[in-house]
Amino acid sequence: MRIPLFQVDAFTRQSFHGNPAAVCSLQSWLDDESLRKVAAENNLSETAFFLPSGDHFDLRWFTPRGEVKLCGHATLAAAYVVLTRMESGFDTVRFQTRHSGDLTVRKDGDLLSMDFPARLPKRSSRLPKDLIAALGPSPPPSDVLEVNETYMVVYDKQSVIQNMRPDFARLERLHPYTVAVTAPAEEEVDFVSRYFKPSYGMLEDPVTGSAHCALTSYWADRLGKVKVHARQLSERGGELWCEMAGTRVILKGHAVLVLEGSLVL
């Protein structure tokens, strides 16, 4: 069996930047363990699997260790494949997911615009003792919030986010929780962030669309804006243009194809 396989760098205009996602186009679902093994073989933070179903596509995401409920960059990558490699005459694609409902992606000039559920972080009521220590020596955070099994740790300065050197072994013990750290930006954009998820097989995620469902809610409210511009300060780096739309959040970014071939099973 040959399965079309693509690798797309998401949330960037340049190859070898942003967040790389593998994308597999299926005609029928493989069993879950086979999907996980394919993701492990690709050895990227996420692999997106989709197949046609009437007027939409069914979509799932796997890390090398298992399925995730929502993934932004791999959705952007899958939409890029559908809209530019498979259905080039269309401007919109709708994905049906198992855990996050319908997700729609549209062409918006040279950007792709994703309609995702907004997530509203709240102050954490069960802060683990090691969380702040695991983030390494740095000034104390100004706030710690929680949303959908993610701790969101807010600092006052961008330099804290840039210079952070976490203890990943300690962060891994927070499973199933992941950690997003964020601060106001010093120039060009509204806020910056980084995202750590060692217990899911990836120490630091290069650019995280799903985390921006909560980061956008937080920063839009704090800054009194509907639209905010974000930069993730991983080694590869990436940019998102984000907008609150009621109970939804619009995440926009670029995508670049870097690999196209076949997976042989």
Residue frames as qw, qx, qy, qz and C-alpha x, y, z in Angstrom:
[[0.000, 0.887, 0.461, 0.000, 0.00, 0.00, 0.00],
 [0.407, 0.156, -0.001, 0.900, 1.29, 3.47, -0.92],
 [0.155, -0.841, -0.473, 0.212, -0.02, 6.45, 1.01],
 [0.329, 0.731, 0.027, 0.598, 0.65, 10.03, -0.21],
 [0.612, -0.574, -0.260, 0.479, 2.92, 11.74, 2.32],
 [0.256, 0.799, 0.022, 0.544, 3.75, 15.43, 2.59],
 [0.530, -0.435, -0.352, 0.637, 5.83, 17.50, 4.97],
 [0.085, 0.810, 0.251, 0.523, 4.79, 21.12, 5.43],
 [0.360, -0.099, -0.401, 0.837, 6.42, 23.86, 7.51],
 [0.161, -0.773, -0.570, -0.227, 3.56, 25.76, 9.16],
 [0.288, -0.925, -0.173, 0.180, 3.36, 29.34, 10.45],
 [0.407, -0.552, 0.356, 0.635, 6.30, 30.50, 8.35],
 [0.577, 0.753, -0.088, -0.306, 7.13, 31.82, 4.87],
 [0.222, 0.697, -0.680, -0.058, 10.50, 30.04, 4.81],
 [0.906, 0.025, -0.421, -0.019, 11.45, 26.39, 4.52],
 [0.659, 0.030, -0.554, 0.508, 13.14, 24.95, 7.62],
 [0.090, -0.170, 0.395, -0.898, 11.41, 27.45, 9.89],
 [0.670, -0.195, -0.088, -0.711, 8.02, 27.28, 11.63],
 [0.608, -0.213, 0.699, -0.312, 6.62, 23.95, 12.77],
 [0.302, 0.243, -0.807, -0.445, 7.04, 20.92, 10.49],
 [0.707, 0.052, 0.513, -0.484, 4.05, 18.59, 10.22],
 [0.065, -0.061, 0.917, 0.390, 3.67, 15.38, 8.26],
 [0.616, 0.260, 0.156, -0.727, 0.40, 14.93, 6.38],
 [0.166, -0.026, 0.959, 0.229, -0.98, 11.59, 5.14],
 [0.577, 0.160, -0.149, -0.787, -3.91, 11.37, 2.73],
 [0.271, -0.020, 0.956, -0.110, -5.89, 8.16, 3.35],
 [0.450, -0.099, -0.569, -0.681, -8.78, 6.44, 1.60],
 [0.762, -0.468, -0.388, -0.221, -9.76, 4.46, 4.71],
 [0.389, -0.789, 0.377, -0.290, -8.66, 4.56, 8.34],
 [0.556, 0.256, -0.746, 0.261, -5.75, 2.46, 9.53],
 [0.676, -0.575, -0.450, 0.100, -6.00, 1.08, 13.06],
 [0.254, -0.960, 0.067, -0.095, -4.86, 3.45, 15.81],
 [0.721, -0.503, 0.339, 0.334, -1.60, 1.65, 16.52],
 [0.666, 0.332, 0.379, 0.550, -0.61, 1.83, 12.85],
 [0.113, 0.920, 0.146, 0.345, -1.38, 5.57, 12.86],
 [0.507, -0.834, 0.199, 0.085, 0.82, 6.00, 15.92],
 [0.784, -0.178, 0.393, 0.446, 3.65, 4.00, 14.33],
 [0.498, 0.643, 0.287, 0.506, 3.50, 6.14, 11.20],
 [0.148, -0.965, 0.017, -0.217, 3.71, 9.25, 13.39],
 [0.694, -0.609, 0.308, 0.231, 6.67, 7.73, 15.25],
 [0.751, 0.189, 0.376, 0.509, 8.37, 6.93, 11.94],
 [0.271, 0.835, 0.174, 0.447, 7.88, 10.53, 10.78],
 [0.619, -0.293, -0.323, 0.654, 9.35, 11.63, 14.14],
 [0.031, 0.421, 0.064, 0.904, 7.75, 15.07, 14.07],
 [0.203, -0.026, 0.568, -0.797, 5.65, 16.67, 16.80],
 [0.628, 0.324, 0.507, -0.494, 2.44, 15.75, 14.91],
 [0.054, 0.005, 0.812, 0.581, 1.31, 13.83, 11.86],
 [0.541, 0.276, 0.212, -0.765, -2.11, 14.71, 10.40],
 [0.171, 0.116, 0.938, 0.279, -4.20, 11.97, 8.79],
 [0.463, 0.357, 0.189, -0.789, -7.24, 12.85, 6.71],
 [0.209, 0.162, 0.892, 0.367, -9.65, 11.14, 4.34],
 [0.281, -0.110, -0.301, -0.904, -12.55, 12.41, 2.22],
 [0.038, 0.368, 0.885, -0.281, -16.07, 12.04, 3.63],
 [0.184, 0.805, 0.563, -0.023, -18.84, 13.62, 1.57],
 [0.242, 0.896, 0.096, 0.359, -18.44, 17.40, 1.49],
 [0.309, -0.868, 0.357, -0.150, -15.65, 17.46, 4.09],
 [0.610, 0.354, -0.674, 0.219, -12.57, 15.56, 5.30],
 [0.804, -0.583, -0.116, -0.008, -12.23, 13.57, 8.51],
 [0.342, 0.705, -0.437, 0.442, -9.06, 14.60, 10.35],
 [0.819, -0.560, -0.083, 0.092, -7.00, 13.14, 13.19],
 [0.212, 0.817, -0.459, 0.277, -3.59, 14.04, 14.66],
 [0.934, -0.298, -0.128, 0.150, -0.98, 11.76, 16.24],
 [0.121, -0.838, 0.530, -0.044, 2.29, 12.43, 18.05],
 [0.448, 0.370, -0.814, 0.022, 4.92, 9.66, 18.16],
 [0.032, -0.073, 0.872, -0.483, 3.27, 8.56, 21.43],
 [0.129, 0.471, 0.856, -0.171, -0.43, 8.80, 20.64],
 [0.093, 0.668, 0.539, 0.505, -3.45, 10.78, 19.50],
 [0.120, -0.193, -0.309, 0.923, -4.04, 14.43, 20.45],
 [0.198, 0.658, 0.678, -0.260, -7.38, 16.25, 20.66],
 [0.299, 0.939, 0.152, -0.076, -6.42, 19.42, 18.78],
 [0.623, -0.259, 0.290, 0.679, -3.42, 20.50, 16.72],
 [0.254, 0.858, 0.088, -0.438, -3.15, 23.83, 14.94],
 [0.009, 0.652, -0.573, -0.496, 0.00, 23.56, 12.84],
 [0.259, -0.009, 0.932, 0.254, -0.88, 20.09, 11.49],
 [0.378, 0.682, 0.587, -0.219, -4.38, 21.36, 10.60],
 [0.181, 0.837, -0.190, -0.481, -2.78, 24.26, 8.73],
 [0.140, -0.414, 0.810, 0.390, -0.48, 21.78, 6.98],
 [0.373, 0.300, 0.877, 0.042, -3.36, 19.45, 6.05],
 [0.349, 0.809, 0.329, -0.340, -5.37, 22.39, 4.68],
 [0.040, 0.719, -0.472, -0.508, -2.37, 23.50, 2.65],
 [0.246, -0.118, 0.915, 0.298, -2.14, 20.02, 1.09],
 [0.367, 0.551, 0.742, -0.107, -5.88, 19.87, 0.31],
 [0.250, 0.877, 0.208, -0.354, -6.13, 23.41, -1.09],
 [0.119, 0.798, -0.443, -0.391, -2.90, 23.50, -3.09],
 [0.086, -0.355, 0.899, 0.241, -2.08, 19.87, -3.99],
 [0.197, 0.243, 0.950, -0.001, -5.47, 18.18, -4.23],
 [0.151, 0.770, 0.620, -0.011, -8.36, 20.67, -4.57],
 [0.381, -0.128, 0.076, 0.913, -6.58, 23.66, -6.09],
 [0.061, -0.467, -0.463, -0.751, -9.83, 25.20, -7.39],
 [0.485, -0.714, -0.500, -0.073, -11.27, 25.57, -3.87],
 [0.085, 0.649, -0.285, 0.700, -10.71, 28.34, -1.32],
 [0.541, -0.452, 0.405, -0.582, -12.13, 26.56, 1.76],
 [0.561, 0.038, -0.827, -0.026, -11.82, 23.14, 3.35],
 [0.634, -0.496, 0.192, -0.562, -13.87, 21.78, 6.27],
 [0.371, 0.219, -0.879, 0.202, -12.45, 19.13, 8.58],
 [0.765, -0.483, -0.125, -0.407, -14.51, 17.01, 10.95],
 [0.235, 0.441, -0.767, 0.403, -12.55, 15.97, 14.06],
 [0.585, -0.306, -0.751, 0.024, -13.30, 13.50, 16.85],
 [0.468, -0.460, -0.515, 0.551, -12.62, 15.80, 19.80],
 [0.155, -0.378, -0.066, 0.910, -12.76, 19.41, 18.54],
 [0.449, 0.676, 0.432, -0.394, -15.77, 19.49, 16.20],
 [0.631, 0.672, 0.270, 0.279, -15.72, 21.13, 12.78],
 [0.377, -0.609, 0.193, 0.671, -12.62, 23.12, 11.82],
 [0.579, 0.761, 0.275, 0.099, -12.74, 25.32, 8.73],
 [0.467, -0.440, 0.284, 0.713, -9.67, 26.65, 6.93],
 [0.479, 0.831, 0.280, -0.025, -9.86, 29.35, 4.23],
 [0.578, 0.228, 0.128, 0.773, -7.41, 31.03, 1.91],
 [0.121, -0.941, -0.226, 0.221, -6.95, 34.67, 2.96],
 [0.220, 0.897, -0.368, -0.104, -4.58, 36.25, 0.46],
 [0.552, 0.456, -0.686, 0.130, -1.26, 34.49, 0.96],
 [0.253, -0.296, 0.745, -0.542, -2.33, 33.33, 4.44],
 [0.464, -0.280, -0.811, -0.222, -4.43, 30.38, 5.56],
 [0.337, -0.353, 0.289, -0.824, -7.12, 31.30, 8.09],
 [0.384, -0.149, -0.909, 0.069, -8.28, 28.67, 10.61],
 [0.521, -0.477, -0.030, -0.707, -11.53, 28.88, 12.59],
 [0.476, 0.017, -0.820, 0.318, -10.87, 27.19, 15.96],
 [0.524, -0.724, -0.441, -0.087, -12.64, 27.04, 19.33],
 [0.014, 0.718, -0.360, 0.596, -11.52, 29.75, 21.76],
 [0.721, -0.297, -0.569, 0.261, -10.20, 28.50, 25.09],
 [0.217, -0.842, 0.062, -0.489, -10.49, 30.65, 28.19],
 [0.563, 0.122, -0.651, 0.494, -7.67, 30.17, 30.72],
 [0.542, -0.769, -0.133, -0.313, -8.42, 30.46, 34.43],
 [0.103, -0.697, 0.618, -0.349, -6.15, 30.85, 37.44],
 [0.636, 0.086, -0.767, 0.018, -4.84, 27.47, 38.45],
 [0.659, -0.586, 0.125, -0.455, -6.25, 26.03, 41.68],
 [0.944, -0.265, 0.182, 0.070, -3.80, 23.09, 41.87],
 [0.352, 0.841, -0.407, 0.051, -0.40, 24.47, 41.02],
 [0.942, -0.059, -0.219, 0.248, 2.27, 21.74, 41.23],
 [0.503, -0.800, 0.126, 0.302, 5.15, 22.64, 43.51],
 [0.625, -0.241, 0.447, 0.593, 7.81, 21.86, 40.92],
 [0.525, 0.732, 0.396, 0.180, 6.27, 23.73, 37.96],
 [0.087, 0.989, -0.120, 0.008, 8.04, 27.07, 38.44],
 [0.509, -0.621, 0.554, 0.219, 11.30, 25.40, 39.52],
 [0.744, 0.184, 0.585, 0.264, 11.17, 23.20, 36.41],
 [0.457, 0.858, 0.189, 0.141, 11.19, 26.30, 34.22],
 [0.686, 0.229, -0.139, 0.676, 14.69, 27.15, 35.45],
 [0.338, -0.473, -0.286, 0.761, 16.17, 30.17, 37.22],
 [0.089, 0.470, 0.389, 0.787, 14.16, 33.25, 36.29],
 [0.219, -0.135, 0.307, -0.916, 12.11, 36.00, 37.93],
 [0.283, 0.291, 0.851, -0.332, 8.81, 34.79, 39.41],
 [0.059, 0.412, 0.688, 0.595, 5.84, 34.78, 37.00],
 [0.230, -0.083, 0.144, -0.959, 3.15, 37.41, 37.23],
 [0.757, 0.034, 0.180, -0.627, 0.40, 34.82, 36.81],
 [0.050, -0.138, 0.976, 0.160, -0.19, 31.09, 36.36],
 [0.681, 0.174, 0.075, -0.707, -3.34, 29.95, 34.56],
 [0.351, -0.055, 0.933, 0.061, -4.72, 26.63, 33.41],
 [0.659, 0.396, -0.018, -0.639, -6.71, 25.51, 30.38],
 [0.915, 0.312, -0.136, -0.216, -7.34, 22.09, 28.84],
 [0.929, -0.230, 0.102, 0.271, -4.44, 20.33, 30.59],
 [0.568, 0.467, -0.072, 0.673, -2.02, 23.16, 29.85],
 [0.408, -0.709, -0.228, 0.528, -0.41, 25.45, 32.42],
 [0.382, 0.756, 0.141, 0.512, 0.00, 28.97, 31.04],
 [0.582, -0.535, -0.181, 0.585, 2.76, 30.81, 32.90],
 [0.260, 0.897, 0.180, 0.310, 2.86, 34.58, 32.34],
 [0.606, -0.301, -0.089, 0.731, 6.01, 36.69, 32.77],
 [0.034, 0.890, 0.167, -0.424, 6.60, 40.43, 32.53],
 [0.033, 0.762, -0.447, -0.468, 9.50, 40.47, 30.06],
 [0.841, 0.477, -0.187, -0.177, 10.17, 38.89, 26.67],
 [0.251, 0.645, -0.702, 0.166, 13.79, 38.24, 27.67],
 [0.548, -0.273, 0.703, -0.363, 12.63, 35.73, 30.31],
 [0.882, 0.315, 0.249, -0.246, 10.92, 33.69, 27.60],
 [0.598, 0.707, -0.378, 0.001, 13.92, 33.93, 25.25],
 [0.123, 0.609, -0.725, 0.297, 16.45, 32.87, 27.88],
 [0.796, -0.287, 0.319, -0.427, 14.42, 30.12, 29.55],
 [0.389, 0.365, -0.845, -0.044, 16.19, 26.76, 29.94],
 [0.793, -0.327, 0.067, -0.510, 13.66, 24.31, 31.40],
 [0.244, -0.296, 0.914, -0.130, 14.37, 21.08, 33.24],
 [0.604, 0.089, -0.491, -0.621, 12.52, 18.81, 30.82],
 [0.388, -0.057, -0.909, 0.141, 12.71, 15.74, 33.07],
 [0.052, 0.257, 0.633, -0.729, 10.76, 17.61, 35.74],
 [0.453, 0.236, -0.115, -0.852, 8.28, 19.00, 33.20],
 [0.462, 0.053, -0.810, -0.356, 7.67, 15.49, 31.90],
 [0.157, -0.183, -0.886, 0.397, 6.41, 14.47, 35.35],
 [0.309, 0.236, 0.256, -0.885, 3.54, 16.95, 34.95],
 [0.254, -0.050, -0.799, -0.543, 1.89, 14.63, 32.38],
 [0.527, 0.509, 0.567, 0.376, -0.78, 14.90, 31.02],
 [0.017, 0.946, 0.138, -0.293, -0.16, 18.66, 31.41],
 [0.626, 0.392, 0.118, 0.663, 1.90, 20.71, 28.97],
 [0.322, -0.689, -0.194, 0.619, 3.33, 24.17, 29.65],
 [0.387, 0.719, 0.240, 0.525, 3.03, 27.43, 27.69],
 [0.405, -0.531, -0.182, 0.722, 5.11, 30.41, 28.82],
 [0.286, 0.724, 0.406, 0.478, 4.29, 33.89, 27.55],
 [0.314, -0.531, -0.180, 0.766, 5.09, 37.59, 27.96],
 [0.343, 0.892, 0.150, -0.255, 4.33, 40.92, 26.28],
 [0.766, 0.351, 0.164, 0.512, 6.53, 41.52, 23.24],
 [0.377, -0.560, 0.009, 0.738, 9.17, 44.24, 23.18],
 [0.157, 0.501, -0.320, -0.789, 8.65, 45.16, 19.52],
 [0.219, 0.164, -0.751, -0.601, 6.85, 44.31, 16.25],
 [0.468, -0.306, -0.780, -0.279, 4.28, 41.88, 17.70],
 [0.511, -0.631, -0.026, -0.583, 1.89, 41.94, 20.66],
 [0.711, -0.523, 0.420, -0.210, 3.09, 38.94, 22.63],
 [0.413, 0.476, -0.774, -0.055, 5.59, 36.08, 22.56],
 [0.863, -0.292, 0.248, -0.330, 5.46, 32.52, 23.82],
 [0.249, 0.377, -0.888, -0.082, 7.13, 29.12, 23.98],
 [0.860, -0.137, 0.013, -0.492, 5.49, 25.72, 24.49],
 [0.018, 0.439, -0.889, 0.125, 6.91, 22.61, 26.19],
 [0.880, -0.053, 0.041, -0.469, 5.46, 19.08, 25.98],
 [0.075, 0.521, -0.850, -0.010, 8.18, 16.52, 26.81],
 [0.510, -0.015, 0.808, -0.295, 5.74, 13.82, 27.93],
 [0.740, 0.540, 0.267, -0.301, 4.30, 13.75, 24.38],
 [0.836, 0.147, 0.341, 0.404, 7.62, 12.99, 22.72],
 [0.405, 0.669, 0.106, 0.615, 8.65, 16.59, 21.89],
 [0.450, -0.296, -0.389, 0.747, 10.66, 18.72, 24.33],
 [0.079, 0.529, 0.128, -0.835, 9.67, 22.05, 22.77],
 [0.504, 0.610, 0.598, 0.127, 7.05, 22.55, 20.09],
 [0.396, 0.067, 0.226, 0.888, 8.32, 25.04, 17.47],
 [0.254, -0.064, -0.074, -0.962, 4.99, 26.84, 16.85],
 [0.018, 0.254, 0.938, -0.234, 1.75, 25.80, 18.53],
 [0.252, -0.325, -0.424, -0.807, -1.59, 26.71, 16.98],
 [0.543, -0.524, -0.647, -0.115, -3.71, 25.01, 19.64],
 [0.448, -0.372, -0.418, 0.697, -1.99, 26.92, 22.47],
 [0.046, 0.029, 0.112, 0.992, -2.92, 30.17, 20.71],
 [0.362, -0.547, -0.635, -0.408, -6.60, 29.32, 21.18],
 [0.541, -0.690, -0.400, 0.267, -5.95, 30.22, 24.83],
 [0.463, -0.235, 0.011, 0.854, -3.11, 32.71, 24.37],
 [0.026, 0.379, 0.406, 0.831, -5.25, 34.79, 22.00],
 [0.429, -0.714, -0.516, -0.200, -8.13, 34.85, 24.51],
 [0.593, -0.562, -0.254, 0.518, -5.79, 35.98, 27.28],
 [0.386, -0.168, 0.141, 0.896, -3.87, 38.64, 25.38],
 [0.034, -0.513, -0.505, -0.693, -6.85, 40.04, 23.49],
 [0.457, -0.776, -0.432, -0.054, -8.56, 40.64, 26.84],
 [0.593, -0.517, -0.113, 0.607, -5.44, 41.99, 28.56],
 [0.325, -0.083, 0.281, 0.899, -4.53, 44.34, 25.69],
 [0.327, 0.603, 0.366, -0.629, -8.11, 45.36, 24.90],
 [0.226, 0.424, -0.578, -0.660, -7.79, 44.24, 21.29],
 [0.886, 0.228, 0.201, -0.351, -9.78, 41.96, 19.01],
 [0.853, 0.467, -0.170, 0.161, -6.76, 41.22, 16.79],
 [0.479, -0.767, 0.406, 0.133, -3.30, 40.36, 18.10],
 [0.673, 0.602, -0.427, 0.037, -0.03, 39.45, 16.41],
 [0.806, -0.513, 0.293, -0.040, 2.00, 36.65, 17.99],
 [0.506, 0.611, -0.606, 0.048, 5.49, 35.23, 17.71],
 [0.934, -0.354, 0.043, -0.002, 6.68, 31.91, 19.14],
 [0.022, 0.871, -0.490, 0.034, 10.32, 32.10, 20.20],
 [0.939, -0.120, 0.297, 0.122, 11.48, 28.54, 19.56],
 [0.462, -0.392, 0.519, 0.603, 14.73, 27.92, 17.70],
 [0.329, 0.339, 0.701, 0.534, 12.79, 27.62, 14.40],
 [0.075, 0.325, 0.184, -0.925, 10.36, 30.43, 15.27],
 [0.073, 0.444, 0.779, 0.437, 7.01, 31.30, 13.74],
 [0.143, 0.063, 0.125, -0.980, 4.28, 33.94, 13.48],
 [0.010, 0.518, 0.851, 0.084, 0.52, 33.95, 13.85],
 [0.195, -0.180, -0.060, -0.962, -2.12, 36.60, 13.24],
 [0.158, -0.325, -0.905, 0.223, -4.93, 35.97, 15.73],
 [0.286, -0.249, -0.125, -0.917, -8.46, 37.33, 16.13],
 [0.206, 0.197, 0.821, -0.495, -11.23, 36.78, 18.65],
 [0.377, -0.113, -0.513, -0.763, -14.62, 35.99, 17.09],
 [0.754, -0.366, -0.052, -0.543, -17.03, 35.34, 19.96],
 [0.835, -0.368, 0.395, -0.108, -16.52, 31.77, 21.16],
 [0.890, 0.331, 0.128, 0.285, -14.14, 31.13, 18.26],
 [0.297, -0.753, 0.318, 0.494, -10.63, 32.27, 17.49],
 [0.746, 0.665, -0.002, 0.035, -9.25, 32.89, 14.00],
 [0.582, -0.562, 0.428, 0.402, -5.60, 31.85, 13.59],
 [0.663, 0.745, -0.039, -0.055, -3.78, 32.87, 10.42],
 [0.498, -0.601, 0.523, 0.343, -0.40, 31.77, 9.14],
 [0.501, 0.615, -0.498, -0.349, 1.70, 30.86, 6.14],
 [0.875, -0.144, 0.462, -0.004, 2.77, 27.37, 5.07],
 [0.278, 0.689, -0.596, -0.305, 5.58, 25.97, 2.89],
 [0.992, 0.085, 0.027, -0.094, 5.79, 22.51, 1.28],
 [0.129, -0.752, 0.640, 0.091, 9.21, 20.90, 1.86],
 [0.158, -0.217, 0.956, 0.120, 8.64, 17.22, 0.99],
 [0.771, 0.218, 0.045, -0.597, 6.27, 15.16, -1.14],
 [0.190, 0.334, -0.911, -0.153, 6.36, 11.40, -1.63],
 [0.798, -0.179, -0.402, -0.411, 4.78, 8.09, -0.65],
 [0.433, -0.433, 0.700, -0.367, 4.65, 6.06, 2.52],
 [0.616, 0.155, -0.720, -0.279, 4.90, 2.31, 1.79],
 [0.569, -0.303, 0.578, -0.501, 3.02, -0.03, 4.15]]
